[in-house]
Amino acid sequence: MKLLWPQGPVYADDPVFKITTDSVLLAHFAGGGRPFRRCMDLGCGGGLISVLLHEQEPDAAFDSVDIRSDAVQLCLKNYDANGITGDVFQHDLRQYRALGRQGQYDLVVCNPPYYYAGKPSPDLDRAAARGDSLSPAQFSGAASYLLTRGGEFCLVHKPEFLTDIFAAMRLADIEPKRIRFVTHTAASAPALVLIAGRRGGKPGLTVGPCLILTAPDGSPTDEVREIYHMR
């Protein structure tokens, strides 16, 4: 166990999926939306997103699901260490209806595999761990099933798959409502995109300012320092 920041939560890292910028930024993005009472993390790994969101909404309940048994056990350990209320399931999200949790969540979060059928991951360990089979249609379908009407689905992905994701979300009755691109520098092309959609929402997309990770001198930007609780 280690402190994520001074006086912050403790966390035991997942040896397969280490703490990444993706998950940290997703937790910050999701926590900046509407208040929520119950959250589900799809493909939770060690439960980092729930740990970070719990700091923002300590009275909320956090459920999580992962296909890997070792990830489930680690997530439970992190829940217990931080006093987080919720259940952790070992389950294949391609059979999401078997979870039996339809319409129970006002927030669903997901840091999915970026590569899926026909788009293989170059990282063999990640390919083996995640199966590289959870497509935008599958994680959007799972989110729609789990969300209450008006609930929010937040995820992080690669910008090149944005059209696939938007199409899948709309087919699953989740309307894209806000996005934010993430760039390494002010001059670089986006490397990630943060997306929030609302189940049963009306059309209307807000594009936020780019989240820039590094300043011209190579140091973290002020916003990144705030997100990471740097002093």
C-alpha positions in Angstrom: 0.0 0.0 0.0 1.1 3.5 -0.7 -0.3 7.0 -0.3 -1.4 8.5 -3.6 -0.6 11.9 -2.2 0.1 13.3 1.3 -3.0 12.8 3.6 -4.7 11.2 0.6 -6.0 7.7 0.0 -3.9 4.6 0.1 -3.6 2.2 -2.9 -2.1 -1.1 -3.8 -1.2 -1.1 -7.5 -2.4 -3.6 -10.0 0.8 -5.4 -11.4 -0.8 -5.8 -14.9 -2.4 -2.3 -15.2 -0.3 0.2 -13.3 -1.5 3.6 -12.3 -1.9 5.5 -15.5 -2.7 9.1 -16.6 -5.8 7.8 -18.3 -7.5 6.6 -15.1 -6.4 9.6 -13.1 -7.8 12.0 -15.7 -11.0 10.0 -16.1 -11.7 10.1 -12.3 -11.1 13.9 -12.3 -13.4 14.3 -15.4 -16.2 12.1 -14.0 -16.0 13.8 -10.6 -16.5 17.1 -12.3 -19.9 16.3 -13.6 -23.1 15.9 -11.7 -23.2 14.7 -8.1 -23.9 11.0 -7.9 -25.0 8.4 -5.3 -24.0 5.1 -6.9 -21.2 4.4 -9.3 -20.1 1.3 -11.3 -16.6 1.0 -12.7 -16.4 -1.3 -15.8 -13.1 -3.2 -16.0 -12.0 -1.8 -12.6 -8.5 -3.4 -12.3 -7.3 -2.5 -8.8 -10.1 0.0 -8.3 -8.1 3.2 -8.8 -11.0 5.2 -10.3 -13.3 4.3 -7.4 -10.6 5.2 -4.9 -10.2 8.6 -6.5 -13.9 9.3 -6.9 -14.5 8.3 -3.3 -12.4 11.2 -2.2 -14.8 13.5 -4.1 -18.0 11.7 -3.1 -17.3 9.9 0.2 -21.0 9.1 0.8 -21.5 7.4 -2.5 -21.5 3.7 -3.1 -19.0 2.2 -5.5 -19.5 -1.1 -7.3 -16.9 -2.5 -9.7 -16.5 -5.4 -12.1 -13.5 -7.1 -13.8 -13.0 -10.3 -15.6 -9.8 -11.1 -13.7 -10.0 -12.7 -10.3 -6.7 -11.2 -9.1 -8.0 -7.7 -10.0 -11.2 -8.3 -8.1 -9.3 -9.4 -5.0 -7.0 -6.3 -5.3 -9.9 -4.0 -5.7 -11.6 -5.4 -2.6 -8.3 -4.8 -0.7 -8.3 -1.2 -1.8 -11.9 -0.7 -1.0 -11.3 -2.0 2.5 -8.2 0.1 3.1 -10.1 3.3 2.2 -13.5 2.5 3.8 -15.3 2.4 0.4 -18.8 1.0 0.4 -19.7 -1.3 -2.5 -19.5 -4.7 -4.2 -16.8 -6.0 -6.6 -17.8 -8.7 -9.1 -15.8 -11.0 -11.3 -17.7 -11.0 -14.5 -17.4 -10.9 -18.3 -19.0 -7.6 -19.4 -20.0 -9.1 -22.7 -22.7 -10.8 -20.6 -23.6 -7.7 -18.7 -27.3 -8.5 -18.3 -26.3 -11.4 -16.0 -25.1 -8.8 -13.5 -28.7 -8.2 -12.7 -28.1 -4.5 -11.9 -30.3 -2.8 -14.5 -30.9 0.9 -13.9 -29.2 1.0 -10.5 -26.4 3.6 -11.2 -26.4 7.3 -11.8 -22.7 7.1 -12.9 -20.8 4.5 -14.8 -17.1 4.9 -15.6 -14.9 2.9 -17.9 -11.2 2.9 -19.0 -11.7 0.3 -21.6 -9.1 -1.5 -23.8 -8.4 0.8 -26.6 -7.9 -2.0 -29.1 -10.7 -4.4 -29.9 -11.8 -6.9 -32.6 -9.8 -6.2 -35.8 -7.7 -3.6 -33.9 -5.2 -5.7 -31.9 -3.1 -4.2 -29.1 0.7 -4.1 -29.7 1.1 -4.9 -26.0 0.9 -8.7 -25.6 0.5 -8.6 -21.8 -2.5 -6.3 -22.0 -3.9 -8.2 -24.9 -3.8 -11.4 -22.8 -5.2 -9.7 -19.7 -8.1 -8.0 -21.3 -8.8 -10.2 -24.2 -8.9 -7.1 -26.5 -12.5 -7.9 -27.2 -14.6 -5.2 -25.5 -15.8 -3.0 -28.3 -17.5 0.4 -28.1 -20.8 -1.3 -28.7 -20.2 -3.7 -25.8 -19.1 -1.2 -23.2 -21.8 1.3 -24.3 -24.5 -1.5 -24.1 -23.3 -2.4 -20.6 -23.4 1.2 -19.4 -26.9 1.8 -20.8 -28.2 -1.3 -19.1 -26.7 -0.3 -15.7 -27.6 3.4 -15.8 -30.7 5.0 -14.6 -32.4 7.3 -17.1 -30.5 10.6 -17.0 -27.4 8.8 -15.5 -24.0 9.7 -16.9 -21.4 7.4 -18.6 -17.8 8.6 -18.5 -14.9 7.0 -20.3 -11.5 7.7 -21.7 -10.3 6.5 -25.1 -8.2 7.2 -28.2 -9.4 10.1 -30.4 -9.1 8.0 -33.6 -12.0 5.8 -32.4 -14.3 8.7 -31.5 -16.7 8.1 -34.4 -17.1 4.4 -33.4 -17.7 5.4 -29.8 -20.3 8.1 -30.6 -22.2 5.8 -32.9 -22.2 3.0 -30.3 -23.3 5.3 -27.5 -26.2 6.7 -29.5 -27.4 3.1 -30.5 -27.3 2.3 -26.8 -29.5 5.4 -26.0 -26.5 7.4 -24.5 -26.2 10.8 -25.9 -22.7 12.3 -26.0 -22.9 15.5 -23.9 -19.3 16.7 -23.2 -15.8 15.8 -24.4 -12.3 17.1 -23.6 -9.2 16.3 -25.5 -5.9 15.6 -23.8 -2.6 16.7 -25.3 1.0 16.2 -24.2 1.9 19.8 -25.1 0.0 22.8 -26.4 1.3 22.1 -29.9 0.8 18.4 -30.1 -2.2 16.5 -31.4 -4.6 15.0 -28.9 -3.5 11.7 -27.4 -6.7 10.9 -25.4 -10.3 12.0 -25.3 -12.5 12.2 -22.2 -16.2 11.5 -23.0 -19.4 11.9 -21.0 -22.8 10.8 -22.2 -26.2 10.8 -20.7 -28.7 7.9 -20.9 -31.8 9.3 -22.7 -30.2 12.7 -23.1 -31.0 15.3 -25.7 -28.6 16.2 -28.5 -26.1 18.9 -27.6 -22.3 18.4 -27.2 -20.0 20.6 -25.2 -16.3 20.6 -26.2 -14.1 21.7 -23.3 -10.7 23.2 -23.6 -7.8 20.9 -24.2 -6.2 19.4 -21.1 -2.5 20.1 -21.6 -0.2 17.8 -19.7 3.2 19.6 -19.9 4.3 23.2 -20.0 6.9 24.4 -22.6 9.7 23.7 -20.1 8.6 20.1 -19.7 7.1 20.5 -16.2 3.5 19.5 -15.4 1.0 22.3 -16.1 -0.8 23.9 -13.2 -4.0 21.9 -14.0 -2.1 18.6 -13.9 -0.4 19.6 -10.7 -3.8 20.2 -9.2 -5.3 16.9 -10.5 -2.3 15.0 -9.0 -2.3 17.0 -5.8 1.3 18.1 -6.3 2.5 20.8 -3.9 
